[in-house]
Amino acid sequence: MDPQVAVRIIQRRELEHLSPEERRREVETRAAAIAEDNSIYGAAGMMRVDEVIDPAETRLRLAIRLDELSGREATDSFLASWPVSW
């Protein structure tokens, strides 16, 4: 997810009292922090990356994983209750 979108969704209540200009600046600041925290280099450095695959293999890898998950029972998702606008 784009870091700015994530901030607007996850931290909406914390930011809604700010003026539009203050909100824009705060979203940019928080989004930059999220982007830095979610860097692939940081994840790799913390050994959270299991493997690097050739981009040409992406479709096959996704198909295999989706096939593995296709028999799982669906559960309620907390994402369904997320607000999508201010």
C-alpha positions as CSV (number, residue, x, y, z in Angstrom):
1,M,0.0,0.0,0.0
2,D,1.2,3.5,-0.7
3,P,2.5,5.1,2.5
4,Q,0.3,8.2,2.1
5,V,-2.8,6.1,1.7
6,A,-1.8,4.0,4.7
7,V,-1.4,7.1,6.9
8,R,-4.7,8.6,5.7
9,I,-6.5,5.3,6.5
10,I,-4.8,4.1,9.6
11,Q,-4.2,7.4,11.3
12,R,-7.3,9.2,10.1
13,R,-8.8,10.0,13.5
14,E,-5.5,11.4,14.8
15,L,-5.3,13.8,11.8
16,E,-8.9,14.8,11.3
17,H,-8.7,17.7,13.8
18,L,-5.9,19.4,11.8
19,S,-6.4,22.1,9.2
20,P,-6.0,20.8,5.6
21,E,-2.5,22.3,5.3
22,E,-1.3,20.9,8.6
23,R,-2.9,17.5,7.7
24,R,-1.0,17.5,4.4
25,R,2.3,18.2,6.0
26,E,1.7,15.6,8.8
27,V,0.6,13.0,6.2
28,E,3.8,13.6,4.2
29,T,6.0,13.4,7.4
30,R,4.4,10.2,8.6
31,A,4.3,8.6,5.1
32,A,8.0,9.3,4.8
33,A,8.6,7.4,8.0
34,I,6.5,4.5,6.9
35,A,8.3,4.3,3.6
36,E,11.7,4.3,5.3
37,D,10.5,1.6,7.7
38,N,9.1,-0.6,4.9
39,S,12.2,-0.4,2.7
40,I,13.1,-3.7,1.1
41,Y,16.7,-3.0,2.1
42,G,15.7,-2.7,5.8
43,A,13.7,-5.8,5.6
44,A,16.5,-7.7,4.0
45,G,18.9,-6.3,6.6
46,M,16.7,-7.6,9.4
47,M,16.5,-11.0,7.6
48,R,12.8,-10.7,6.9
49,V,13.2,-11.5,3.2
50,D,13.0,-15.2,2.6
51,E,14.2,-15.1,-1.0
52,V,14.6,-12.9,-4.1
53,I,12.9,-14.2,-7.2
54,D,13.3,-13.4,-10.8
55,P,10.5,-11.1,-11.8
56,A,9.6,-13.4,-14.7
57,E,8.7,-16.0,-12.0
58,T,6.2,-13.8,-10.2
59,R,3.1,-15.0,-12.0
60,L,4.0,-18.7,-11.4
61,R,4.9,-18.1,-7.8
62,L,1.6,-16.3,-7.1
63,A,-0.4,-19.0,-8.9
64,I,1.2,-21.7,-6.8
65,R,0.6,-19.8,-3.5
66,L,-3.0,-19.0,-4.4
67,D,-3.6,-22.6,-5.3
68,E,-2.2,-23.6,-1.9
69,L,-4.5,-21.2,-0.2
70,S,-7.6,-21.9,-2.2
71,G,-9.0,-24.5,0.1
72,R,-8.8,-22.4,3.3
73,E,-11.9,-21.3,5.0
74,A,-12.6,-17.5,4.7
75,T,-12.5,-15.5,7.9
76,D,-13.8,-12.0,8.8
77,S,-11.2,-9.4,7.9
78,F,-10.6,-6.3,10.0
79,L,-9.9,-4.5,6.6
80,A,-13.6,-4.6,5.8
81,S,-14.2,-2.0,8.5
82,W,-11.5,0.5,7.5
83,P,-12.7,3.9,6.4
84,V,-11.5,4.9,3.0
85,S,-12.1,8.7,3.0
86,W,-11.7,11.6,5.4
